[in-house]
Amino acid sequence: MSKCQHCAKMTTFFKFHGTGNDFIMLNGMQHKLILSPEQIATLCDRHFGVGADGLIILTPFKGYAFEMQYFNSDGSIASMCGNGARCSAAFANMLNIAGSEFIFLAGDGPHKAAVERLQNNLWNVSLSMRDVEVSGINGDSVEINTGTPHLVNIVKNVDSIDVVAEGRKIRYSAKYAVEGINVDWVEINSDELKVRTYERGVENETLSCGTGVTACALVAAYKTSFNSLKISTKGGSLRVDARLVERKFSDITLSGPARLVYKGEIDLQ
């Protein structure tokens, strides 16, 4: 029997999510995968593709367990995605690319991951985040970069915010139209936060955003002096731990679940 020509084109993909922030995962450790922005946008489209907030390819990089290449759902490349990085760590652990503790590379630099497999398709992942220097966090609207830039807005009732309308208004304002910015709203209740995020590149509200949750936690930690904060998002709960010395946050970790939803095959051509 001759080999099926159509089947030869098929590539296995995996669908993961971290508190509702979902990703198409591809293993590029053995064979190089190059996708155009148009291909990525089509794959991430929730009507004409698999559907996801982003697409991730794991590739080899000397001295690290792997490199995470992260793409937004519009096909643009991004330097970092917190939940995507946690899902990448779980994905690498599942494929035996990496063990329970390892260092991998993302667009914003190295990250250390501690991975615990809880069930066949569920992991808990603690991820080190880059140090963040602050020159002072004043007022209720703060710009902060946690691997990607965020504008954190402190509000009394996060559920009352029209995240899509307000997020687009800020993201496409004269100040941010070219480079873009992620916009977060955080409600601070003692040592627990409630966060909602409008993500550039997705251009919509996502159920969770790892770098956004981290940004909100650092702003809240600066104002409340708590160094461990539980964060509630529309997609689930995360935890951020950090240490503030003078005007620099270090030892920042983002922790929470990463879940495999399903695997399938796609024709990348």
C-alpha positions as CSV (number, residue, x, y, z in Angstrom):
1,M,0.0,0.0,0.0
2,S,1.4,3.4,-0.9
3,K,2.0,5.9,1.8
4,C,-0.9,8.4,2.3
5,Q,0.4,11.7,0.9
6,H,-2.1,13.7,2.9
7,C,-1.2,12.0,6.2
8,A,2.5,12.8,5.6
9,K,1.7,16.5,5.9
10,M,-0.1,16.2,9.3
11,T,1.6,17.6,12.4
12,T,0.6,16.6,15.9
13,F,-0.4,19.5,18.2
14,F,-1.5,19.7,21.8
15,K,-4.0,22.1,23.4
16,F,-3.1,23.3,26.9
17,H,-4.6,26.0,29.1
18,G,-3.4,27.7,32.3
19,T,-6.5,29.0,34.2
20,G,-8.4,29.4,30.9
21,N,-5.5,31.1,29.0
22,D,-5.3,28.6,26.1
23,F,-2.5,27.6,23.7
24,I,-1.6,25.5,20.8
25,M,1.6,23.6,21.6
26,L,4.0,22.3,19.0
27,N,7.1,20.2,19.6
28,G,9.9,21.6,17.5
29,M,12.8,19.9,19.3
30,Q,13.5,17.3,16.6
31,H,12.2,19.0,13.4
32,K,12.3,22.7,12.8
33,L,8.9,24.3,12.4
34,I,8.4,27.6,10.7
35,L,5.0,29.1,10.5
36,S,3.9,32.4,8.9
37,P,1.9,35.0,10.9
38,E,-1.1,34.2,8.7
39,Q,-0.8,30.4,9.5
40,I,-0.6,31.2,13.2
41,A,-3.6,33.5,13.1
42,T,-5.6,30.9,11.2
43,L,-4.7,28.1,13.7
44,C,-5.6,30.4,16.6
45,D,-8.9,31.5,15.1
46,R,-11.8,30.0,17.1
47,H,-14.1,29.6,14.1
48,F,-11.7,28.5,11.3
49,G,-8.9,26.9,13.3
50,V,-8.1,25.1,16.5
51,G,-8.7,28.2,18.5
52,A,-6.4,29.7,21.1
53,D,-5.0,32.8,22.8
54,G,-1.6,32.0,21.4
55,L,0.7,29.4,19.8
56,I,3.9,28.0,21.3
57,I,6.8,26.1,19.7
58,L,9.4,24.4,21.8
59,T,12.8,24.5,20.2
60,P,16.3,23.3,21.2
61,F,18.7,25.9,22.7
62,K,22.2,25.0,24.0
63,G,22.5,25.3,27.7
64,Y,18.8,25.2,28.4
65,A,16.1,22.5,28.5
66,F,14.4,24.3,25.5
67,E,13.5,27.7,24.1
68,M,9.8,28.8,24.2
69,Q,8.8,30.6,21.0
70,Y,5.6,32.4,21.8
71,F,3.2,33.9,19.2
72,N,0.0,35.9,19.9
73,S,-3.2,34.8,18.3
74,D,-2.8,37.5,15.6
75,G,0.5,35.9,14.5
76,S,2.8,38.5,16.1
77,I,5.7,37.3,18.2
78,A,5.8,38.2,21.9
79,S,8.7,38.2,24.3
80,M,6.9,36.5,27.2
81,C,3.6,34.9,28.4
82,G,3.4,33.8,32.0
83,N,0.7,31.2,31.5
84,G,2.1,30.1,28.2
85,A,5.5,29.5,29.9
86,R,3.8,27.5,32.7
87,C,2.1,25.4,30.0
88,S,5.3,25.0,28.1
89,A,7.0,23.6,31.3
90,A,4.2,21.1,31.7
91,F,4.3,20.2,28.0
92,A,8.1,19.6,28.2
93,N,7.6,17.5,31.3
94,M,4.9,15.4,29.6
95,L,7.2,14.8,26.6
96,N,10.1,13.9,28.8
97,I,12.1,16.9,27.3
98,A,12.6,18.1,30.9
99,G,12.2,16.7,34.4
100,S,10.6,18.3,37.5
101,E,13.0,21.3,37.8
102,F,14.8,22.9,34.9
103,I,15.7,26.2,33.3
104,F,14.4,27.2,29.8
105,L,14.7,30.3,27.7
106,A,11.9,32.7,26.7
107,G,12.0,36.0,24.8
108,D,12.7,38.0,28.0
109,G,15.4,35.7,29.2
110,P,15.8,32.5,31.3
111,H,13.1,31.1,33.6
112,K,13.3,28.3,36.2
113,A,10.3,25.9,36.4
114,A,9.3,23.5,39.1
115,V,6.7,21.0,37.8
116,E,4.5,18.6,39.7
117,R,2.3,16.2,37.8
118,L,-1.0,16.0,39.8
119,Q,-3.0,13.8,37.3
120,N,-2.4,12.4,33.8
121,N,-3.4,15.7,32.2
122,L,-2.9,18.2,35.1
123,W,0.3,19.8,36.4
124,N,1.1,22.4,39.0
125,V,3.9,24.7,37.8
126,S,5.8,27.4,39.7
127,L,7.7,29.7,37.4
128,S,10.4,32.2,38.1
129,M,9.8,35.6,36.6
130,R,12.3,38.3,35.7
131,D,13.3,40.9,38.4
132,V,11.3,44.1,38.2
133,E,12.7,47.5,39.1
134,V,10.2,50.1,40.2
135,S,11.0,53.8,40.5
136,G,7.9,54.3,42.6
137,I,4.3,53.1,42.3
138,N,2.1,56.1,42.8
139,G,-1.6,56.6,42.0
140,D,-4.1,54.1,40.8
141,S,-2.7,53.7,37.3
142,V,0.8,52.2,37.0
143,E,2.9,51.1,34.0
144,I,5.0,48.0,34.8
145,N,6.9,45.5,32.7
146,T,6.9,41.8,33.8
147,G,8.3,40.4,30.6
148,T,5.6,42.3,28.6
149,P,4.4,45.9,29.3
150,H,1.2,46.3,31.4
151,L,-0.9,49.2,32.5
152,V,-2.3,48.3,35.9
153,N,-5.5,50.1,37.1
154,I,-6.6,49.8,40.7
155,V,-10.4,49.8,41.0
156,K,-12.9,49.1,43.7
157,N,-15.1,46.7,41.7
158,V,-13.4,44.9,38.9
159,D,-16.6,43.3,37.7
160,S,-18.1,46.7,36.8
161,I,-15.4,47.3,34.1
162,D,-16.2,46.9,30.4
163,V,-12.8,45.4,29.8
164,V,-13.0,45.1,26.0
165,A,-14.3,48.7,25.4
166,E,-12.0,50.3,28.0
167,G,-9.0,48.1,27.1
168,R,-9.3,48.9,23.4
169,K,-9.7,52.6,24.1
170,I,-6.4,52.6,26.0
171,R,-4.5,50.2,23.8
172,Y,-5.3,52.1,20.6
173,S,-4.8,55.6,22.2
174,A,-2.2,57.9,20.7
175,K,0.3,56.9,23.5
176,Y,0.1,53.1,22.9
177,A,-1.2,52.7,19.4
178,V,2.1,51.7,17.8
179,E,3.7,49.5,20.5
180,G,0.6,48.5,22.2
181,I,0.1,47.6,25.9
182,N,-1.7,45.1,28.0
183,V,-4.3,46.7,30.3
184,D,-5.2,45.2,33.7
185,W,-7.8,46.1,36.3
186,V,-7.2,44.9,39.9
187,E,-9.4,44.8,42.9
188,I,-7.3,44.6,46.1
189,N,-8.9,42.7,49.1
190,S,-6.4,42.3,51.8
191,D,-3.9,39.6,50.5
192,E,-6.2,38.4,47.8
193,L,-6.7,40.1,44.4
194,K,-9.2,40.0,41.6
195,V,-7.8,40.7,38.2
196,R,-9.1,41.1,34.6
197,T,-6.9,41.7,31.6
198,Y,-7.2,43.1,28.0
199,E,-4.3,41.5,26.0
200,R,-2.6,43.1,23.0
201,G,-2.1,40.6,20.2
202,V,-5.3,38.9,21.2
203,E,-7.1,42.3,21.2
204,N,-9.7,41.0,23.6
205,E,-10.2,40.1,27.3
206,T,-8.6,36.8,28.2
207,L,-9.7,34.5,31.0
208,S,-6.3,34.9,32.6
209,C,-2.9,36.5,31.9
210,G,0.2,35.4,33.7
211,T,2.3,38.5,33.2
212,G,-0.8,40.6,34.0
213,V,-1.5,38.8,37.2
214,T,2.2,39.2,38.1
215,A,2.1,42.9,37.3
216,C,-1.0,43.4,39.4
217,A,0.5,41.4,42.3
218,L,3.6,43.5,42.3
219,V,1.7,46.7,42.4
220,A,-0.5,45.4,45.2
221,A,2.6,44.1,47.1
222,Y,4.2,47.5,46.8
223,K,1.1,49.2,48.3
224,T,0.2,46.5,50.9
225,S,3.6,45.0,51.9
226,F,2.2,41.5,51.4
227,N,4.9,39.3,49.7
228,S,2.5,36.4,48.8
229,L,-0.8,37.0,47.1
230,K,-3.6,34.8,45.8
231,I,-5.1,36.1,42.5
232,S,-8.6,35.3,41.2
233,T,-9.1,35.5,37.5
234,K,-12.1,34.5,35.3
235,G,-10.3,31.3,34.5
236,G,-9.2,30.3,38.0
237,S,-6.7,31.0,40.7
238,L,-3.0,31.8,40.7
239,R,-0.4,32.8,43.3
240,V,2.5,35.3,43.1
241,D,5.3,35.4,45.6
242,A,7.9,38.2,45.5
243,R,10.5,40.0,47.6
244,L,10.9,43.7,47.5
245,V,14.3,45.2,48.5
246,E,14.6,49.0,48.1
247,R,13.1,49.5,44.6
248,K,13.5,46.1,43.1
249,F,11.3,43.0,43.1
250,S,13.2,39.7,43.0
251,D,12.5,36.0,43.7
252,I,9.2,36.5,41.8
253,T,7.3,33.2,41.2
254,L,4.0,32.7,39.4
255,S,2.3,29.4,40.4
256,G,-0.8,27.6,39.3
257,P,-2.3,24.8,37.3
258,A,-1.5,23.8,33.7
259,R,-3.9,21.4,32.0
260,L,-3.7,19.3,28.8
261,V,-7.1,19.6,27.0
262,Y,-6.6,17.4,24.0
263,K,-4.2,16.4,21.2
264,G,-4.9,16.3,17.5
265,E,-3.3,16.7,14.0
266,I,-3.2,19.7,11.7
267,D,-2.0,20.3,8.2
268,L,0.5,23.1,8.5
269,Q,0.7,23.4,4.7
